[in-house]
Amino acid sequence: MSRCGLVAVLGAPNAGKSTLVNALVGQKVAIVSPKAQTTRARLMGIAIAGDAQLMLVDTPGIFNPNRRLDRAMVKAAWEGADDADRLVLVVDAAAKVGPRVEQVLAGVEARPEPKIFVLNKVDIARKDDLLVLAARLAERLKPEAVFMVAASTGDGVPELKAHLAGAMPEGPWHFPEDQLTDVTDRMVAAEMTREQLYLQLHAELPYAAAVVTEQWEDRKDGSTMIHQQIMIERDSQKGIVVGKGGARLKAIGAAAREAIAEHLGRKVHLFLHVKVNPRWGEDRDIYQDMGLDWSE
């Protein structure tokens, strides 16, 4: 009998949720960067384990929201947990349990869904601290299981995946066996370019940047032409993104084009444009492109 269920992956920013989802799927479906709050919308990765299909919701990191975008992201995170068959709480084992983690713990503690506690990044955590933290949080959350993993290397992930598969309810699969995500190719392409912004610019570019796919044309020769707009808030940020003689923008475009082409399995012509819009964070259409609720 086949099994199929929804798994919500929750945690504070930078806990490693997207890396864990990618590891469970076995292929990259969510963007990853060292920058906190990289994931913005609820992205679903689809993993197969034996006769079970796991619908993994990679949620934005939960934190104290200030701006409209922040509030929309936190709302998306908690909504991703609604009706889940299992909640997977991911905690960075190498970091201190600060206010952001406490906020997530309090929210998860109050929810009725069955919980699985995952301590991530155990490969770089001190072992003594790890055992104390695991015992303390397990006592508080009373999860059905505790796993220690290193999502970046895959250590401990097969055991977690097997447990999740066995916990899913019996029922037909919701997606074809070869489908890895429910996100549209347009959104994936925009996310891959945004990932390169974070990876290549690091701390130089503030968190408030967005990428919108404006044009998409599948050509007769089998290639795809994509025009994307990089939205930033201030003129001073444009020079950072473009770089001297346009070198930085070319590097971002080249890396993004390669990633998008690998995802689509065909040649891609990618054109990037940088636009300054101090109020892009209030643009309803951009929120729709990101899969977020503008009304927050």
Secondary structure, 3 states (H helix, E strand, C coil): CCEEEEEEEEECCCCCHHHHHHHHHCCCCCCCCCCCCCCCCCEEEEEEECCEEEEEEECCCCCCCCCHHHHHHHHHHHHHHCCCCEEEEEEECCCCCCHHHHHHHHHHHCCCCCEEEEEECHHHCCHHHHHHHHHHHHHHHCCCEEEECECCCCECHHHHHHHHHHHCCECCCCCCCCCCECCCHHHHHHHHHHHHHHHHHHHHCCCCCEEEEEEEEECCCCCEEEEEEEEECCHHHHHHHHCHHHHHHHHHHHHHHHHHHHHHCCCEEEEEEEEECCCHHHCHHHHHHHCCCCCC
